[in-house]
Amino acid sequence: MAEITLILGGARSGKSSLALRRCAPYPAPRIYLATAEALDPEMAERIRRHQAERGPDWRTVEEPLDPAGRLRGLKTEDASIVLLDCLTLWLSNLLAGRGATVDEAALQTQDLAQAAQAAPCPIVIVSNEVGLGLVPENKLARDFRDAAGLAHQILAARAAEVLFVAAGLALRLK
């Protein structure tokens, strides 16, 4: 069974940088499983900056909709570690892009958790904590917040370690 690390935090909290530092001791090949899509110039620039921060020792695999399928397809020689960034972008792709319900997203998160546990290498998952603010005004935003909260609970239950990042500092939750 693969070890799962879940890293949660707000926007610009330092969670992706922490994840990269956690993965650094692992030798190449390393896989960065990207869920973001460059749908506008600003997002394309964010993706470019993330790629530059990772450096050449990472192989980027873009998978906005089925990260579980990618994890199930991994072989031992493919990677020493996988960094999935970001769970909440994946959930956004499912809910906003594909019209999934909160329940469907929870089932797909269960599938992702099972695939991560069965992977041949450790998996680090980065996600935005979005449930600490006000109740959103519109249904899609409330569904997204609920789906993220459920996904975090599902993955945290299976993770060996869960970290919360704020202001670049990590708090160990599990």
Secondary structure, 3 states (H helix, E strand, C coil): CCCEEEEEECCCCCHHHHHHHHHCCCCCCEEEEECCCCCCHHHHHHHHHHHHHHCCCEEEEECCCCHHHHHHCCCHHHCCEEEEECHHHHHHHHHHHHCCCHHHHHHHHHHHHHHHHHCCCCEEEEEECCCCCCCCCCHHHHHHHHHHHHHHHHHHHHCCEEEEEECCEEEECC
